[in-house]
Amino acid sequence: MAYKVVDLHCDSVSLLMEGKDLRQPVPNVHVDLPRLRKGGVGLQVFAVYVPPETDAAKAFDFTCERLDTLEKFIRSDDLLCPVVNSGDLKSALERDKTGIMLAVENGLAIEGSLEKLEQLRRRNVRIMTLVHSKHLPWVASCTGDGPFDVDGDQNRGLNAFGGQVIDAMNDLGIIPDVSHSSETAFWDIIRRSNKPVIASHSCAYSICSAPRNLRDDQLKALGTSGGLAGVNFYSAFLSQSFRDGYTKSMRDEGILPDVRVPYTIIADHIDYMVNIAGEDAVALGSDFDGIHAAPDGVTGSDFYPVLETELRSRGYTDKRIEKIFNLNFARVLREWD
């Protein structure tokens, strides 16, 4: 690997909560320390996922319990180090270390409280995915129903309190993540934030029409505003033919479509997103251990050297690869420090 990788999203906290020792090789997972090291990962963002069905009065404690477990994991091995700011990231990329950054996936975690949002920042959370698969009272999801609180508003985005959340995140230094946000919420957030926002784990809608993916105007807006999108490695967000074959009944029964998805489709999305948003606006956000169908050959965090080789075969320069692999996020993080 010529360049260290920043991966903006994994769901491997759940494995730690199950008692798995991710310092050792673990069968049938995407992220463990040996894989991170083999893949040249300089920073892995671990997202604490708060399921939408979590009791809203217990979501903050649920989140803090998982942050406690993550912090214990970071302290458990000298090859790991916490990354809280751009200086930490620079150090992790330059040293023989694997940096870990804390994130939260689903604003349900703050229980409608700006004080709890501030407490998450004191816990060194630097990224928050604002919503997941169901609307919150203050921000709408791209896929869900739920209690979004604007009477008669069919174009649901942010309400007044949601705007206050974005303002507070700007003040505190927590990067808003618009993956899972509705289209209207995306535009509300990008206009409200004074600093660049990210879509940590989303692909290109023009290639695969998943509601979670970004349309061309959204990609362009991320590029012009200094934000970025991290390409997701889930086959149902990458491949239209895989998605078309994946019915709800198959998902419920854990059956995958008989559709081969080559790993090169990840590079196809990178190509497309670079063309639309620019090379400064594209990053990587695997969603490892949160996806159950990755393309052929994508074994986990050890996959990145294969991706680097594929991008080089397509004529990517060293500088473009370095931007996608780490420099783009390093720039965004500096703006949020």
C-alpha positions in Angstrom: 0.0 0.0 0.0 1.4 3.4 -1.0 -1.1 5.3 1.1 -2.8 4.8 4.4 -6.6 4.5 4.3 -9.3 6.5 6.1 -12.5 4.5 6.3 -15.4 6.7 7.4 -17.8 4.1 8.6 -18.0 0.6 10.1 -20.5 -1.0 12.4 -18.0 -3.3 14.2 -19.0 -1.9 17.7 -21.7 -4.6 17.7 -18.9 -7.3 17.6 -17.2 -5.8 20.6 -20.5 -5.7 22.4 -20.8 -9.5 21.7 -17.5 -10.0 23.4 -15.4 -10.6 20.2 -11.7 -9.8 20.6 -11.0 -7.7 17.5 -7.3 -7.5 18.3 -7.1 -11.1 17.0 -8.2 -12.6 13.7 -12.0 -13.2 13.9 -13.7 -15.5 11.4 -16.6 -14.1 9.4 -16.2 -10.5 10.3 -14.9 -7.5 8.2 -12.9 -5.6 10.7 -10.3 -6.8 13.1 -6.8 -5.5 13.9 -4.9 -7.9 11.7 -7.2 -7.0 8.7 -6.8 -3.3 9.5 -3.1 -3.6 9.5 -2.9 -5.7 6.3 -5.2 -3.3 4.6 -3.1 -0.2 5.5 -5.9 1.4 7.4 -4.6 4.5 9.2 -8.0 5.6 10.5 -11.1 3.5 11.1 -14.2 5.4 12.1 -16.3 3.2 14.5 -19.9 4.3 14.5 -22.1 3.5 17.5 -25.3 2.5 15.8 -28.5 3.3 17.7 -31.3 1.2 16.3 -34.5 3.2 15.5 -36.5 1.0 17.8 -34.4 1.9 20.8 -36.4 3.4 23.7 -36.0 7.1 23.1 -35.6 7.6 26.9 -32.7 5.1 27.0 -30.9 6.0 23.7 -28.2 8.2 25.3 -27.3 5.6 27.9 -27.3 2.9 25.1 -24.8 5.1 23.2 -22.5 5.8 26.2 -22.3 2.1 27.1 -20.9 1.4 23.6 -18.6 4.4 23.7 -17.2 2.9 26.9 -16.6 -0.4 25.2 -14.9 1.4 22.2 -12.6 3.4 24.5 -11.6 0.2 26.3 -10.8 -1.4 23.0 -8.6 1.5 21.9 -6.7 1.3 25.2 -6.2 -2.5 24.9 -3.5 -2.6 22.3 -0.4 -0.4 21.6 -1.1 -0.7 17.9 -4.3 1.3 18.3 -4.6 5.0 19.1 -7.5 7.5 19.5 -8.0 10.1 16.8 -9.9 13.1 18.1 -8.5 15.9 15.9 -6.5 16.5 12.7 -3.2 16.4 14.6 -4.0 12.9 15.9 -5.0 11.9 12.4 -1.7 13.2 10.9 0.2 11.3 13.6 -1.7 8.0 13.0 -1.1 8.2 9.3 2.6 8.9 9.7 3.3 6.3 12.4 2.8 2.6 12.5 -0.5 2.9 14.3 -4.2 2.3 13.5 -6.3 5.3 14.6 -9.8 4.9 15.8 -12.3 7.8 15.7 -15.7 7.7 17.6 -18.9 8.4 15.7 -22.6 8.0 16.4 -25.1 6.7 13.9 -28.6 8.1 14.5 -29.4 11.4 16.3 -31.9 9.5 18.4 -28.8 9.2 20.7 -29.2 12.8 21.9 -32.8 12.3 23.1 -33.8 15.7 21.7 -31.3 17.4 24.0 -28.5 19.8 23.0 -26.9 19.2 26.4 -26.6 15.5 25.6 -25.1 16.4 22.2 -22.5 18.4 24.1 -21.8 15.5 26.3 -21.1 13.3 23.3 -18.6 15.8 22.1 -16.9 15.7 25.6 -16.8 11.9 25.0 -14.7 12.7 21.8 -17.4 11.9 19.3 -16.5 13.8 16.1 -19.2 12.6 13.6 -22.9 12.0 14.0 -25.1 10.5 11.3 -28.2 12.5 11.9 -30.9 9.9 11.3 -31.3 6.3 10.3 -34.1 4.4 8.7 -37.0 6.1 10.6 -37.7 9.8 10.9 -36.9 11.6 14.1 -39.1 14.4 15.4 -36.5 16.9 14.1 -35.0 15.3 11.0 -36.4 13.1 8.2 -34.9 9.8 6.9 -34.7 8.9 3.2 -36.3 5.5 3.9 -38.6 5.7 6.9 -41.8 6.7 8.5 -42.0 8.1 12.0 -42.8 11.2 14.0 -41.2 14.1 12.0 -42.8 17.1 13.6 -44.0 19.6 11.0 -47.7 19.7 10.4 -48.7 19.0 6.8 -45.1 19.2 5.5 -44.6 16.6 2.8 -41.1 17.8 2.0 -39.6 16.7 5.3 -36.2 17.8 6.2 -35.1 19.7 9.3 -37.5 21.4 11.6 -36.6 24.3 13.9 -35.0 22.1 16.5 -33.1 20.3 13.8 -31.6 23.6 12.7 -30.5 24.2 16.3 -28.8 20.8 16.3 -26.8 21.7 13.2 -25.9 25.0 14.7 -24.7 23.3 17.9 -22.7 20.7 16.0 -20.9 23.6 14.2 -20.1 25.2 17.5 -19.0 21.9 19.2 -17.0 20.5 16.2 -19.2 17.4 15.5 -19.3 16.8 11.8 -22.9 16.2 10.4 -23.2 13.1 8.4 -26.1 13.1 5.9 -26.1 9.4 5.0 -29.7 8.2 5.6 -31.1 11.8 5.5 -34.0 12.6 3.2 -33.3 14.7 0.2 -34.9 17.7 1.7 -33.0 17.2 5.0 -29.8 16.9 2.9 -30.4 20.4 1.4 -31.5 21.9 4.7 -28.4 20.6 6.4 -25.9 21.6 3.8 -27.4 25.1 3.7 -27.5 25.4 7.5 -24.0 24.2 8.3 -21.2 26.8 8.2 -18.7 24.0 7.6 -18.5 21.1 5.1 -20.7 18.1 5.8 -20.1 14.5 4.8 -22.1 11.5 3.6 -19.9 8.9 5.3 -21.3 5.8 3.6 -23.3 6.5 0.4 -22.9 5.7 -3.3 -24.1 7.2 -6.6 -27.8 7.0 -7.3 -27.3 7.2 -11.0 -25.6 3.8 -10.9 -27.8 2.2 -8.3 -31.1 3.8 -7.4 -31.1 3.0 -3.7 -32.8 5.8 -1.7 -29.6 5.9 0.5 -27.5 6.9 -2.5 -26.7 10.4 -3.6 -28.2 12.1 -6.7 -25.9 14.1 -9.1 -27.0 17.5 -7.7 -26.3 16.3 -4.2 -22.8 15.1 -5.2 -22.2 18.4 -6.9 -23.3 20.3 -3.8 -20.9 18.3 -1.6 -18.1 19.1 -4.0 -18.8 22.8 -4.2 -19.2 23.2 -0.5 -16.0 21.4 0.4 -17.7 18.2 1.8 -17.3 14.7 0.7 -19.0 11.3 0.2 -17.5 8.0 1.4 -18.3 5.1 -1.0 -20.3 2.3 0.6 -19.4 -1.4 -0.1 -22.9 -2.9 0.2 -23.8 -4.7 -3.0 -27.4 -3.5 -2.8 -26.1 0.1 -2.9 -23.5 -0.6 -5.6 -25.3 -2.9 -8.2 -28.7 -2.1 -9.7 -29.0 -5.8 -10.9 -28.3 -7.0 -7.4 -30.8 -4.6 -5.9 -33.5 -5.4 -8.4 -33.2 -9.1 -7.5 -33.3 -8.5 -3.8 -36.9 -8.7 -2.7 -38.1 -8.0 0.8 -38.9 -11.7 1.4 -35.4 -12.6 0.4 -34.0 -10.1 2.8 -36.2 -11.4 5.6 -35.1 -14.9 5.0 -31.4 -14.0 4.6 -31.3 -15.2 0.9 -29.0 -13.3 -1.5 -29.8 -12.8 -5.2 -28.0 -15.0 -7.6 -26.2 -12.0 -9.0 -22.4 -11.7 -9.1 -21.1 -8.3 -8.1 -17.5 -7.8 -8.9 -15.3 -5.7 -6.6 -14.5 -3.4 -9.6 -18.0 -1.9 -9.2 -16.6 0.1 -6.2 -14.2 1.7 -8.5 -17.0 2.4 -10.9 -18.8 4.4 -8.2 -15.5 6.2 -7.4 -15.1 7.1 -11.1 -18.6 8.4 -11.4 -18.5 10.4 -8.1 -15.1 11.9 -9.0 -16.5 13.0 -12.4 -19.5 14.6 -10.8 -18.3 16.0 -7.5 -14.6 16.3 -8.1 -11.6 14.4 -6.8 -11.6 16.5 -3.6 -15.1 15.3 -2.6 -14.7 11.4 -2.7 -13.6 9.2 0.2 -14.2 5.6 1.5 -16.9 4.5 3.9 -17.2 0.8 3.7 -20.0 0.1 6.2 -18.1 -3.0 7.1 -19.8 -5.3 9.6 -23.0 -3.5 8.9 -23.5 -5.1 5.4 -24.2 -8.7 4.7 -23.5 -8.7 1.0 -20.2 -7.3 -0.2 -18.9 -7.7 -3.8 -16.8 -10.7 -4.7 -13.3 -10.4 -3.4 -14.2 -7.8 -0.7 -13.1 -9.7 2.4 -12.9 -6.8 4.9 -10.4 -4.2 5.8 -7.7 -6.1 4.1 -9.3 -5.3 0.7 -7.8 -1.9 0.2 -4.6 -2.9 -1.6 -6.7 -4.6 -4.2 -8.7 -1.4 -4.6 -5.5 0.7 -4.9 -4.3 -1.6 -7.7 -7.7 -1.3 -9.5 -7.6 2.5 -9.3 -4.1 2.5 -10.7 -5.2 0.3 -13.6 -7.7 3.0 -14.4 -5.1 5.7 -14.6 -5.5 7.2 -11.2 -2.5 9.3 -10.2 -0.7 9.0 -6.8 -2.2 12.3 -5.8 -5.8 11.4 -6.7 -5.5 8.1 -4.8 -4.0 9.8 -1.8 -6.9 12.3 -1.8 -9.5 9.6 -1.9 -7.7 7.4 0.6 -7.0 10.0 3.3 -6.3 13.6 2.3 -9.9 14.6 1.6 -11.1 13.7 5.1 -8.0 15.1 6.7 -8.9 18.5 5.1 -12.5 18.3 6.3 -11.4 17.4 9.8 -9.0 20.4 9.9 -12.0 22.6 9.1 -13.9 21.2 12.0 -11.1 21.3 14.7 
